[in-house]
């Protein structure tokens, strides 16, 4: 679980690890916005808009892929509820 990696603590000690954990969490959020789209279309649309992405297909190989490449710019953040 990501909470055990404490990404909010690492910047003081290990910036690279903090960026890795944060990037993984962002990519998991992006993948969830795709997987949950049939069940929560409005929420997923808002989440993808905030993440500055537009995906609606599950990868054909059914494997986790990095949707957000290094340097990806996140859009304006707001509540998705």
N, C-alpha and C positions, 0 to 999 in steps of 0.2 A: 504494500500500500504506500502511496506517495507521502502520506502524512509522516511515516517513519523516517523519511529522508529529509524532512524539515527544510524545504527549499528557502524558507524565510530566514533561516539561521546561517546557511552556507555562505552567503555573500561576504560575511566577515572572515570566513576561514578558507573557503574553496569556491571561488567564483565560477570556475568551469563546471563543477558538479552542480551548483545552483542553476546555471543556465541549462544543463542537461535535464535536470529534474523538471524545471519549469517548461522546457520544450516538450518533454514527454507528456506532461499534464495537458498542455495546449493541444497536442496531436490526439490525445485520447478524447478530449472534448470535441474536436473536429470530427473524429470518427463516430462518436456518439450522436452528433447532429445528423449524420447520414443514416445511421441505423434506426434512430427513433423518428425519422421524418414521417413515415406512414402513420404513426400514432400521435405525434405532436407536431403537426406541420408548421403552425404559427411560431411556436417556441423555437423550433429548429431553424426556421427562416431568420428569425431575429438573431439567434446565436451565430449563424453563418454570416450574417451581415456585419455583426460586431467583429467577427474574426477575419473579415475581409476575404471570404472564400465563397465559392458557389459550386458545391458538389451535390449530386443527387444519386450517385451510383456507388454501390458497394464494389470494391476492387474485385476483378474477375477471378483472381487466384484465392480469394477469401483470406488473405493474410493482412496483418497490420502493416500499413505503409506510412511513411512519413508524408503527411499531406502538407504540412507547413514547413517549408525549407528554412534553413538558417537565414536570418535577416528579414523574414516575413513581417510585414507591418500590420499590426492589429488595428482595426477600426475603432470608432468611438464606443467605449464600454458603457453599458447601462444594464439595468435589471431586465431579465428575460421573462419575468412573471407578469 
